């Protein structure tokens, strides 16, 4: 069954993500919210092939992780952001790695 381009598994995943987002609404920045943004960004990239939306979600996850003081999630968000930039054709993977080693974005 495909509805609006989503498989049954995709519909289920979107339902759980929407539920998690609803439960976290109104809470201060926390690691759980950062994880949700980064995870949804990764799913947008890998399953939907949407690097633009993945970039937006990863950036939001990075921002929330930084506010929550969660360095590991911030770095995970940066990884997703880097993958999305490469997938979007903004950077080659080699250039992205060199920039990270030099401390540039």
Backbone torsions as a table, in degrees:
resi	resn	phi	psi	omega
1	UNK	NA	128.7	175.8
2	UNK	-127.5	128.3	179.4
3	UNK	-129.4	119.1	-178.8
4	UNK	56.6	34.3	176.5
5	UNK	80.4	7.1	-179.5
6	UNK	-109.8	138.6	175.4
7	UNK	-78.3	173.2	177.7
8	UNK	-59.4	-41.4	179.3
9	UNK	-65.1	-39.3	178.2
10	UNK	-64.9	-39.1	176.9
11	UNK	-63.4	-41.7	178.7
12	UNK	-63.3	-45.4	179.4
13	UNK	-60.3	-45.2	179.9
14	UNK	-62.7	-35.4	177.4
15	UNK	-64.1	-43.8	179.2
16	UNK	-68.1	-38.4	177.8
17	UNK	-65.4	-41.1	178.4
18	UNK	-63.2	-41.1	178.4
19	UNK	-63.1	-44.8	178.6
20	UNK	-62.0	-42.8	179.0
21	UNK	-61.0	-41.6	178.9
22	UNK	-62.0	-43.9	-179.6
23	UNK	-65.6	-29.8	-177.2
24	UNK	-91.1	-12.3	180.0
25	UNK	-58.1	136.2	176.9
26	UNK	85.6	-7.7	178.1
27	UNK	-86.1	153.5	175.4
28	UNK	-65.0	164.8	179.0
29	UNK	-53.0	130.1	-178.0
30	UNK	-145.7	164.0	-178.9
31	UNK	-60.4	-36.4	-179.1
32	UNK	-62.4	-40.6	179.5
33	UNK	-68.7	-40.5	177.9
34	UNK	-61.8	-44.4	179.4
35	UNK	-60.3	-42.4	-179.7
36	UNK	-60.0	-44.9	-179.8
37	UNK	-64.4	-46.5	-178.8
38	UNK	-65.5	-43.9	-179.1
39	UNK	-63.7	-43.7	179.0
40	UNK	-65.6	-36.1	175.9
41	UNK	-62.1	-42.6	178.5
42	UNK	-64.4	-42.4	177.7
43	UNK	-63.9	-39.2	177.2
44	UNK	-61.4	-39.5	-178.8
45	UNK	-71.3	-52.3	-172.2
46	UNK	-80.0	-35.6	-175.4
47	UNK	-100.1	-32.5	-177.8
48	UNK	-102.4	-13.9	-179.0
49	UNK	65.7	36.9	-177.1
50	UNK	-116.0	83.4	-176.8
51	UNK	-68.6	-26.8	-179.8
52	UNK	-66.9	-47.8	178.0
53	UNK	-66.9	-36.7	178.2
54	UNK	-61.0	-40.5	177.5
55	UNK	-61.3	-44.5	-179.5
56	UNK	-62.2	-47.2	-179.6
57	UNK	-66.7	-40.7	178.7
58	UNK	-63.9	-41.8	178.8
59	UNK	-62.5	-41.3	177.6
60	UNK	-65.3	-41.3	176.8
61	UNK	-62.2	-41.0	177.6
62	UNK	-62.0	-45.5	-179.8
63	UNK	-60.6	-46.7	-179.2
64	UNK	-67.0	-41.8	178.9
65	UNK	-61.2	-40.9	179.1
66	UNK	-63.4	-44.2	178.6
67	UNK	-63.8	-35.6	-179.2
68	UNK	-82.3	-8.1	-179.7
69	UNK	74.4	28.3	-178.7
70	UNK	-104.6	92.3	-176.2
71	UNK	-62.4	-40.8	-178.5
72	UNK	-61.2	-44.2	178.6
73	UNK	-69.4	-33.0	175.2
74	UNK	-61.3	-43.6	179.0
75	UNK	-68.8	-36.9	175.8
76	UNK	-62.3	-41.5	176.6
77	UNK	-62.0	-39.7	178.2
78	UNK	-65.6	-35.1	175.8
79	UNK	-63.1	-45.9	178.5
80	UNK	-63.9	-40.7	178.1
81	UNK	-60.6	-43.1	178.8
82	UNK	-64.2	-43.8	177.0
83	UNK	-60.6	-41.6	-179.6
84	UNK	-67.0	-38.5	178.0
85	UNK	-63.6	-42.4	178.5
86	UNK	-66.3	-44.5	179.8
87	UNK	-63.4	-31.3	-179.6
88	UNK	-82.2	-5.6	178.6
89	UNK	81.9	11.1	-179.1
90	UNK	-76.4	-32.1	-178.6
91	UNK	-140.2	152.9	166.5
92	UNK	-84.6	155.0	-179.2
93	UNK	-62.2	-34.3	179.4
94	UNK	-65.4	-42.8	-179.9
95	UNK	-67.2	-39.1	179.5
96	UNK	-63.1	-42.7	178.5
97	UNK	-64.6	-42.7	179.1
98	UNK	-62.6	-41.9	178.6
99	UNK	-63.4	-40.8	179.0
100	UNK	-64.9	-39.4	179.8
101	UNK	-66.0	-30.2	179.4
102	UNK	-88.8	-2.0	178.5
103	UNK	80.4	19.2	178.1
104	UNK	-105.3	160.7	178.1
105	UNK	-91.5	NA	NA
